[in-house]
Amino acid sequence: MNNSARRSTDHREQRQQNDEGPCLECFRSGTAVIVPDLTREAERRPRFVTTAHRSGFTAVQALPMRLRDEVVGALNPFRAAPGPRASSPNPSASTWSAPSCTTPSRCRV
């Protein structure tokens, strides 16, 4: 993935304000959403695509984060280059997703 924390943070804030994008679709449906070229999504998600392009992103995956049978979030690896991933969904993203979901459930305050 080719991004920086700052670009991701700026884009995440815009995405939440606009209430559109693959992340929300993934969270609501519980299924992965793969967008290898955001240009093709411009009509369907105009604000999301504009914001993503301004942040330097041209492709995104949205992968459901599950805790047992419940979708508790979505992991969104963005990319600076369009095109399909070598594998789909991204195995390294799935590897990050599982511990992110299970660790908080084991923590007690």
C-alpha positions in Angstrom: 0.0 0.0 0.0 1.3 3.4 -0.8 -0.1 6.0 1.5 0.7 8.1 4.5 -1.0 8.4 7.8 -1.9 12.0 7.1 -3.5 11.3 3.7 -5.5 8.5 5.2 -6.7 10.6 8.2 -7.7 13.5 5.9 -9.6 11.1 3.6 -11.3 9.2 6.5 -12.7 12.4 7.9 -14.1 13.5 4.5 -15.5 10.0 3.9 -17.4 10.1 7.3 -18.7 13.6 6.5 -19.9 12.6 3.1 -21.6 9.3 4.2 -20.6 7.4 1.1 -17.9 5.0 0.0 -17.0 1.4 -0.1 -16.2 1.3 3.7 -19.8 2.1 4.6 -21.1 -0.4 2.0 -18.8 -3.1 3.4 -19.8 -2.4 7.0 -23.5 -2.4 6.2 -23.5 -5.5 4.0 -20.8 -7.5 5.8 -19.1 -8.3 2.5 -15.8 -7.1 0.9 -16.0 -4.3 -1.6 -13.1 -4.2 -4.1 -12.6 -1.1 -6.2 -9.6 -1.5 -8.4 -10.2 1.9 -10.2 -12.0 4.7 -8.4 -12.5 6.5 -11.7 -15.2 4.0 -12.5 -17.1 4.9 -9.3 -17.3 8.6 -10.0 -20.9 8.6 -10.9 -22.0 6.3 -8.0 -19.8 8.0 -5.3 -18.8 11.4 -6.6 -17.7 13.0 -3.3 -15.8 9.9 -2.2 -13.9 9.6 -5.5 -13.1 13.3 -5.6 -11.8 13.3 -2.0 -9.8 10.0 -2.6 -8.2 11.5 -5.7 -7.3 14.7 -3.9 -5.6 12.5 -1.3 -3.6 10.6 -3.9 -5.6 7.4 -3.9 -6.9 5.6 -7.0 -8.0 2.2 -5.7 -9.4 0.8 -2.5 -10.6 -2.4 -0.8 -13.1 -2.5 2.1 -12.8 -5.6 4.1 -15.2 -6.5 6.9 -13.8 -6.7 10.4 -15.7 -9.4 12.4 -15.9 -10.2 16.1 -17.5 -13.6 16.1 -20.5 -13.3 13.8 -20.9 -9.5 14.1 -19.4 -6.9 11.7 -17.7 -4.4 14.0 -15.9 -2.3 11.4 -14.2 -2.3 8.0 -10.5 -2.2 7.1 -9.7 0.0 4.1 -6.4 -0.5 2.3 -6.1 2.4 -0.2 -3.7 2.4 -3.1 -2.0 5.0 -5.2 -2.0 2.9 -8.4 -5.2 1.5 -10.0 -5.6 -2.1 -11.0 -6.4 -5.4 -9.4 -4.6 -6.8 -6.4 -2.4 -9.9 -6.8 -5.0 -11.6 -4.6 -8.4 -10.6 -3.5 -9.2 -9.9 -0.8 -5.7 -8.8 0.3 -4.3 -11.5 2.6 -2.1 -9.1 4.5 -5.1 -6.8 5.1 -7.1 -9.8 6.4 -4.2 -10.7 8.7 -4.4 -7.2 10.2 -8.1 -7.2 10.5 -8.5 -10.3 12.7 -6.3 -9.1 15.6 -7.8 -5.6 15.4 -11.2 -7.1 16.2 -10.3 -9.7 18.8 -7.8 -7.8 20.9 -10.3 -5.2 22.3 -12.7 -8.0 23.3 -10.0 -9.6 25.5 -9.2 -6.3 27.2 -10.9 -5.4 30.5 -10.8 -2.0 32.0 
